[in-house]
Amino acid sequence: MTNEVAISYAVLALKNLGMDKEKIQQMASEVRWLFDMLTEEEAMLLANKFF
C-alpha cells in the first residue's frame, strides 16, 4: 500500500464520521509530514501509546 492510498482510506473514514472537509485536508497534510518525519516503527509506538 502506498502512502497516498493509506491517506485516501483515512480521508474516507473521517468523511464517513462527519468530519468537515477543512479538518480532513489538515489531517492529510499532517500525515504527509509525519510520513517524512517518523519511521513506521516510531509511528506505531507513538500511536499505541496514545491509545
Secondary structure, DSSP 8 states (H G I E B T S, - for coil): --HHHHHHHHHHHHHHTT--HHHHHHHHHHHHHHHHHS-HHHHHHHHHHH-
